Amino acid sequence: MRGAVTNREGAQGAQGAQGAQGAQGAQAEEGKGGEEGKGGEEGEEGEEGEEGEEGKEGEEGEGGEGGEEGEEGEGGEEGEEGEEGEEGEDGENAQAAQDGLNIVTDNLALYIDPSVAASYPGSGTTPSDLSGNKRDCTLEGGASVASNVAVFTGDKQYISTTYLPNLDDAYTFELWFWDDVSGIFNPSGNNPGTALISNYSASTTPFALVHISSTGVVNAGERNSTGVVKGVGGGPSIVTGQWVHVVSSATATLLTLYVNGVRVGSVDRPGGSVTSTNSIVIGGNHLGRYQTCRLGPVRIYHDKALTGAEVSQNYNAERGSTHLAVDAPLVSVTTPVVGETSNIVTEKLALHIDPSAAASYPGSGTTLLDLSGNGRTCTLKGGARVTGNVVVLNGHPQYISTTYQPNLDDNRAYTFELWFWDDNPGIPGTSNTALISNYMGKDAVQSASLHIDWNGIPSSNECNSTGVSGASLLGPSIATGQWVHLVLSATAAE
């Protein structure tokens, strides 16, 4: 079946589709893999209104981010190491070294790592605790695991735990964090940040947490049972589209923050009790404000403050992991980098956009320039954006519009080509959606499309002017957390 499939609407790019997209459009286009970004992060920590969760800044803090900071003094760069105490149950049967990782296992109280089969077997919502303490953890609100990391894509997605630690003595919070949008996603407009690990809620005064501000600056803080708040933070935003290692290490008297193995600063602890009646929450807190991000391994040590040397040990042990490459994007792409000098077919290119090429996307704005030389305008719509050299679409109504109205009738050959990435086989809603098409509205008459269904299976379709339609499924689900190259090629009618 060919015939008149030309529609007067401009060709649309991935309308409503969820995922990240490389070079996209009609007629022999290429793209490039990069990373799959997730929009912003949600606001957090309600106590900022009084003294602020971080409180007043002392000598080292970052204006309201870091909190009232004591002198470095005791503990120096490394910080004083807390008492080891009896190991007891914490870390007794730790499985951390099962993959040969040289990480600290003494006094591990809770340890989850989605890249380890013993912690996450590949399906379900219950990551297992590798510390040996069998503390229950649950992916809540639609949080998922993809590409060996935990994925939080919206409100009320987090990891709950049954762990109620005593944090009055020494402890350590440690995690790997990734996001690509500087500024926390904050629909209410009045919350200055959110927790990454915390036992915080509005109903209890004491808390301890690792927190990220609305500008992407990380900090660590505590509030004791009498309301005294201490915190330390600073440095540049960690919301950079790269993996970041964050550690909050507390001795009996000193709280020290490390980022990527480097000490950011220290502050005296507030004294008294910071132990809450709330269990630990990862990626949010009990206030109902949650992070939109990726998390890798998460570890909590009980009665042990990691020293600077131990923080560096853990950081260096994991930073080379494929899914946690500090200087590489979230998704490791094995396809060639596509740009203006790539060896691609250029004959009869009608439209070609590539967000990895400066000539197509200079680094800001909502306009993608056509590399085919035909000057066709392409526009990022509905909040779609470019991050890590790829187009990121987070759901309806995000897409790329074009001014291109091609003749796709049966006397004309054409090709649709793109690179596609998604980690969640399920289109928003319950139907399928186009990746490239000239289809608009309820009537599909005179349309051609390359689309993906709600199970992640791609297909092609044409419908001519008399309503005759033909579709072809193209194989298994491609929503696998891997970059996929798709081509729809139509010959001319004989």
Secondary structure as UniProt FT lines:
FT   STRAND          12..13
FT   TURN            15..16
FT   STRAND          18..21
FT   HELIX           46..49
FT   TURN            50..51
FT   TURN            63..64
FT   TURN            74..78
FT   TURN            88..93
FT   HELIX           96..99
FT   TURN            106..107
FT   STRAND          108..112
FT   TURN            114..115
FT   TURN            117..119
FT   TURN            130..131
FT   STRAND          137..140
FT   TURN            141..142
FT   STRAND          144..146
FT   TURN            147..148
FT   STRAND          149..152
FT   TURN            155..156
FT   STRAND          158..161
FT   STRAND          171..178
FT   TURN            187..188
FT   STRAND          193..198
FT   TURN            202..203
FT   STRAND          207..213
FT   TURN            214..215
FT   STRAND          218..223
FT   TURN            225..226
FT   STRAND          229..233
FT   STRAND          244..250
FT   STRAND          254..259
FT   TURN            260..261
FT   STRAND          262..268
FT   STRAND          281..282
FT   TURN            286..287
FT   STRAND          293..302
FT   HELIX           308..318
FT   TURN            319..320
FT   HELIX           322..324
FT   TURN            326..327
FT   TURN            340..341
FT   TURN            347..348
FT   TURN            355..356
FT   TURN            358..360
FT   STRAND          367..368
FT   TURN            371..372
FT   STRAND          378..381
FT   TURN            382..383
FT   STRAND          385..387
FT   TURN            388..389
FT   STRAND          390..394
FT   TURN            396..397
FT   STRAND          399..402
FT   TURN            410..411
FT   STRAND          414..421
FT   STRAND          433..437
FT   STRAND          447..452
FT   TURN            454..455
FT   STRAND          458..463
FT   TURN            465..466
FT   STRAND          469..473
FT   STRAND          484..490
//
